[in-house]
């Protein structure tokens, strides 16, 4: 019995190590090839030099600070508004139990099954008629509309909060906004963390929306990677792949850091979101 337990533990660590290697390898491959010589071909798995100037060019070949500022504007709009609206929608579906709430929740689940690309043309027509293309109002409207998957997470998590607590607070004289601000939100810190992280990840890496609606002057940082024609060596038509690799890692670093900082809250929020349905 003890031998079987040790064998199972060894196999567990072997499988975990194998999965970890699969996830880490793309980062390793990108990092190694971001340090090779600009004109060297093909890509390599082992370092053949450390050309840190590639990382410097990732910042200097493009108007980096302007693109970064545009990304921060999008995040500053999308994350706070998105947290408020998605949390409120989830709370309404979980706790208010108004007539038709189950039907509305079913619609949210159905919308989750619709590919994002299927709604882009109607959305573009709508925003064009409203006259808000090439403005930040697009992200305001998207944040107010909410994200179906995040609404689903909020509803599932808030379902795990005992209704008896809400009823007791209501008897003591709390209105709905007091229930949300003084009870639901303080008891849902892991949920707020996971919503903020998902919104950050969604908008930090979203290249299609800026590509459709914004002019080059308002492009966020992700567009520098999506449109690699921006990375051209002065006086040539060469697009240095190592510099593009360095730019990809620059874009990935904030998400990786944020994930490790919020890992505990993300795990708690993900687990609690599936407790009740």
PyMOL commands that set and color helices and strands:
alter all, ss='L'
color gray80, all
select helices_A, chain A and resi 2-34+53-60+64-96+101-112+116-130+137-145+148-159+163-171+176-184+186-204+208-213+216-218+222-226+228-230+241-261+263-272
alter helices_A, ss='H'
color red, helices_A
deselect
rebuild
show_as cartoon
